[in-house]
Amino acid sequence: MIKDKIVIIGASHPGHEAAIELADRYQDLDITVFEASDFVSFMSCGMKLFLEGKTTGQDNVRNFSPDELTNRGIKLQNNSEAVAINPESKTVTIKNTLTNTTTDVNYDKLILTPGVKPQNIPVPGNNLDHIYLMRGYDWASKINEALNDPEIKHVTVIGAGNGVSAVEAALSHDKQVTLIDNNDAPLANYLPEEFTAVFSKELTDKKVNLVMGATVTGFKGDNTVEAVITDKGEVATDLVIVTVGIKANTSWLKDTVKLNKAGYISTDEYFRTNLPDVYALGDAIWPYSIPAGKNIPIPSASASRHEAQYLVNHLFEQKPSQPFHGLAGAQLLEFGNVHAVVTGLNSRTAKFAGIEADTAVYVDHLRPNFIPDEDNPMGYVALTFDKFSHQILGGAVMSSYDLTGQGNVLSLAISHKLTLEDLAEQDFFFSPSFDRQWSLLNLAAQHALGWAKF
């Protein structure tokens, strides 16, 4: 019996999930996963913990071990970079990155999960030594070596989104740290001012030098970086960690697969590309956002696994029985003692989606007022909602206390298109050991509606 041949490009979250689910669900498939890198498969979201020495070792910071696939009969080839798709012959050209030889591999179904690459800053001097990017196994090795070098005393992090994790890793090695960003506050792309002010204080309390509202114009040094040049002056440094964003790893597809204006793979509601039997998942696509009502960027390990699970369930249907239901899109932002969960849209992304939205911020103690302040931390809730229907489009929670569960409640509310009124009246448990008679989320929704506090 001839088995359907499934070829998966990329062994990170969506590729791994798709391969495992295919092997579990179907018995008559020939599944091969091609991975461009040497190491399979480093989890970049665990890089901070590795750099802080809080993992069991760099080689264990991975999505899976190769045996997890091969023991299921899945073929896995690393150092194997996809360089072209040949739709007429239904083959994909794979380059061996060690020998530079190429092979055309046949497929019946091709699943693309090429992911993204970290961006450097296109300014003079960006090729100097000790300018590192915070993504992937090789960069993790270089940053770890540098942070453990006693000769490196000052670290400059550029980009105050994911950069806050690089700052925390550098502080754990007793480095002096400067954080540079072109926004007016750290994490300003994700959080409202009331939240970013708390993060700013936490950073400065830990002696981080904040250079906000600054544009990097170049780097200076003789072979090795010695200073970062900005429009607000120079910052002397021994190491630079750049965390200014990502770009889709799709340049090799531009002549065959349709890409959107930002260079991401265009897919329909079933993750089909413009090529027959070619699908795409993960960070290199824009998936459907439930609150936006359209496809937008949602780079997320968990999001890509939801996408892979959907695709596997419907891959062999001639006409898929249902479209992908969509995502809320949530992530954790933390530094020091401050932890925030953001989910769905904020004011900036709602505008990008063309939605008229408002954002209301509510700040209060987590527990009743008879609890002393030292045992009664502050909680912050932001709710972004449609001006007219009051549908909850996004939210954020933040505290020194663990409110991550409340962030998941907001994700559920967004996914089910609940309104402010729904959240204002929702029944939650009460105990003064944890919460108020009206929970923090109740109060935040009531505040957004203009109800009197009671």
JOBELDA-V235440 format. One line per field, one symbol per residue. psi: psi as a letter, one per 40 degrees, with the letter a starting at -180 (. if undefined). A space follows every 10 residues. Layout:
BEGIN
psi: ???
END
This chain:
BEGIN
psi: hhihhhhhhh eadddddddd dddddiefih hhhhhdidhh hhgdeedddd defeieidee gidiiddddd eeehhhhifh hheihgddef ihhhhhedee iihhhiidhh hhgeaiiihi hgiheeeiif hiighidddd dddddddehe dhdhhhhhhf cedddddddd deefihhhhh ieieiifded iidddddddd dddddefhhh gifihheiii igdiheihhi eeaihhiehh hhgeaiihge deededhhia deeihhiaee fhaehhfhii iaeeihihhd ddfihihghh dddddddddd dddedehdhh diihdiidgi ihhihbehhi hiiaiadddd ddefhhiihh hhhiidiiee hideegiiih hhhhihddee hhdiiiiiie iheddddddd dddddefiid ddddehhiih heddaidhid ddddddddee iih.
END
